[in-house]
Amino acid sequence: MVDIIWNDLEVSAREVVMQAARQFAQAFAETEQYRAFERAYDAFRQDAEAQNARLEFQKKYASLKALLMLNAVGDEDRQELNRLQDRFYQLPSVKHYAQAQEELIALAQEIGDFISSSIGLDFGNSCRTGGSCCG
């Protein structure tokens, strides 16, 4: 392998980077937080009540989407939408899934912070793409 120095950053061969990424993904998938997230997701997907509540909310939201964008939804429709959303978020499998997701995100942020401090570079900001609202 030939190491190349470019703008004071060490650049590795693509194969080395991909192997490291695979090893990281495997180690991440073996964490308790990831396993708990997978279990919670599976339970959520298999919960018929949660899926029905999700579909009811999505259907109502889709029917009001244009009016919501214009802030022209009537009180009755807004209350119905809120009631459907609240019903969904109060279901045990949804709460458990949301909690597992929060814990997984916290772990990912902790790992990102560790990588940043280890390499002396803000890892999270370095991985973002330019010009988009989400990254």
N, C-alpha and C positions, 0 to 999 in steps of 0.2 A: 504494500500500500504506500502511496506517495502522499504525504501531507502537503497541502498547499496553504500558504499564508496569504490572505487577501484582506486588506483593510484591517489588519491586526486581529482578524478572526481566523481561527483554525477551521478549515473546511475538510470534511471527510468524504470518502467515496460513498456514493449512493447506497451500495450494498451494506456498508457498515452502518449507515444511518437507519436503513430499513430493518436490519437485524436488531438494532438497539430498540427501535420502535416496537417491533414484534415482542421482544422480551419485556418491555415496559407494559404493553397491553396485556400480556399474559399475567404478569405480576399484579396489575391493577384488577384484572378479572378474578383473581384469587383472594382479594380482600374481603373481609366480612361485610363491609359497606356495600360492595358491588353485589355480593351474593344475596344480601338482604333486599337490595333494590330489585334484583331479578325475581325473587320470591314474591315480593309485594306487587310487582308488575303482573306476574302470572295470576296472582289471586285477584287483582283488579280486573284483568281481562276475562277471567272466568266467572266473575260476579255478575249474574244476569241483571240484578237490580241496578247495579252501578252502570252497566252498559245501557240499560233502558233510560236511566236518568240522564246519562250523557247525551244520548240520541234525542231525547225530548228537549233538552236545553239547546243543543245544536240546531234542531229544527226551528225552534222559536227564534233563536238568534239569527238564523239565515233569513227567516221571514221578515225580520226587522232591520237587517243590516243597513240597507240604504237609509232608512229613517234614523237609525242610530248615528250614522255618519253626518247627517244633517241636523242632529240634535232635535228631531221632530217627533220623537216617540211619545205617545200619550202616557199618562200616569198609570193607567190600567195595564197596558202592555209592558211598561217598565217594571211594575211590581210583579207581574207574572214571570218575566225574565229573571228577576232577582230571586223569586221564590224557587224557580227551577234550578238556578245556580246554587242557591243555599242548600236545597235538598241534595244535590249531587255532592257538594263538599262535606256534608255531614255524614255521609255513608262511611262505615268503618274501613272498608277496603280502599276507599279514596283517601281517607285520612292517613292510613298506614302507608300507602304508595307515596303520598306527598312527603311524609316524614322521611321515608327511605331515600327519596330523591334529594331532599335537603341535606341529609347526611352524606350522600355520595358527592354532591356538589361541594360540600365543605371539605371533604377529603381531597377532591381534585384541586381545590384552591390551595389547600395546605401543601400539596405536592408541587403545584406551580410555584408557590412562594419558596419552597426548598430549592427547586431547580434554579430559580432566579438568584437566590443568594449564593448558591454553589458556583454558578457560572459568571456571576457579576453582571448579569443582564436581566432586564425585566422580561421574563419569559412570556408572560401573558400578552404584553404589548407587542412583543416581537413576533408573535404568532398571528396577530390580527391582520386582516386584509385591509387595504386602504379603500376609502370611499364608500363603505357600506354602513348602513345603520346598525348592523348587528355584529360587526367585527372590525 
